[in-house]
């Protein structure tokens, strides 16, 4: 593509840049549509044609019943692939610059590595590692290289040395009281965490960006009203409202994601609004307007990309809050008990902490590392994507 | 707009926000079938009566047969007159139950808030003054650790170490000891430590990054040149401007933490505070008590945000009232 090397003015592919009609889609949007339409068709087919008990993919083979959360997750993954990952390949020069800036922050690189592990484990892990299954007889198996007193374990899978049950590679991180494998529980928990992270982020970004730009461009009393609404959203006690909804209607993972995302976009909207207001004063926006660009085009092509770095940073720092909230609810026994999340594991092992600490420690440390990684990453992105902020932090 | 008018407007706005949240709560509750009506119907069916009639009677008894707006006005009136009904599970008025809970919650949240507000900015400014030294790195590491470790997870680990293994603190909070006694201080030290660790990180980071700006400001150079002692220079010329941006985030963060953590920490350590009351109400299906504690937390949050805005204007006289 000619836009890859815009150093020389005469080499710029103006038809590429001046694409203005909405139906003249970029390669990203074409790919997105091509991937999302079949997904939509499958979802509709699942919803309307198949009866509730038939797993979605039964006609094809695997007995994987795709739920609403799964559809949303796949959709957000597609968005991520086509609008975040693909542009990085389309513009290698910029990517290299970001990477250079990012690389200087070593904890952030390690964090990115850890998050990549969680990401890959969460997406592909469940296809290779079966879901943890209940088996009372092999409860309280210790992790590999560790041992536990024989009296706690009914059937020791490994060897028994000096009345101590040894851990085996069959259960590398041990098992819970019900004999569920902790390692596979953690891998399946990665899926849940990724689902929470991706879906909430998409919802928050969509509402926040739309609300912020509309508010900035509407101006006057509409702007005032919308920002007061944001104030209310920001001061809303989400966890309590969720408890109330849970109490009255009952709630699963989908409800959790919707409620928490619905009250988390306030900060993003505020930020996008102030950014739009400041950008709309810039010379290049005026030039754009004079050339006849519509408001939508200005917002889509200039305001949002200019605010993107800070939006991404902010979203990165929001995700740990969601993960923590899910773990807290699961720990209280109020989470979705049908899903194998990290919080469920922690709460499962709580009463056996004194002699079987691995049940709590393993998922707890994974949760801790993931939250830590998101925080480091957010900090580093702030520096890498936003050169102005660097002056303050350096 | 003068200060007086600004305060009035801000207080009115807080009232509006609390009214809106109360309204949403009401709509949530009234849109769902009332569990006690269903209970009455089931009861009647079991005893051979007419379930529909029993449900009707139960609805009448609770005033549910009245139109929505009448019930709404009643609800609002009773909320703002603190007539919050009777707690079924605790056999006492809801306000009384919440008051008892608040008594225990205050015992750990007051030291927690004071410690966070005092230590956080101090350490933050200190590590900005010694930027990139090992002290700064240690403080940053601690900040990230505290920020990332889930409170309840940290709590159960510490409870295992200090409660089960070392037996320094009781495993379940002992309510028999006097409030101002050594025993109480000891058993509350771990919950307070957990909470402070969780909340201080963000305060430290913000105050470190904000005060870094003022370190090399012209007025600091002037102050140093005039021979002002470093302590005074930092206290007057770095700390004060740092507190302004800090105060915008501090209260909000503390409140958010308070809502979530008080629940978790009280459940982990067995403190019978307001979070625990909420949790038990949820488990015992005590609608009135759950509603009451939701409203209590909401009002605490609204008042907290109000105070934050007022403190903000007092701290920074440069900000004009018209902007907000």
Interface residues (C-beta under 8 A of the other chain):
Chain A: X228 X231 X232 X234 X235 X236 X237 X239 X240 X241 X243 X244 X245 X246 X247 X248 X249 X320 X324 X325 X327 X328 X331 X332 X334 X346 X350 X353 X354 X357 X360 X361 X364 X367 X368 X369 X371 X372 X375 X376 X392 X393
Chain B: X13 X17 X20 X21 X24 X25 X28 X29 X32 X144 X145 X147 X148 X149 X150 X152 X153 X156 X157 X160 X164 X209 X212 X213 X252 X259 X260 X263 X264 X267 X278 X279 X282 X285 X287 X290 X291 X293 X294 X297 X298 X301 X302 X305
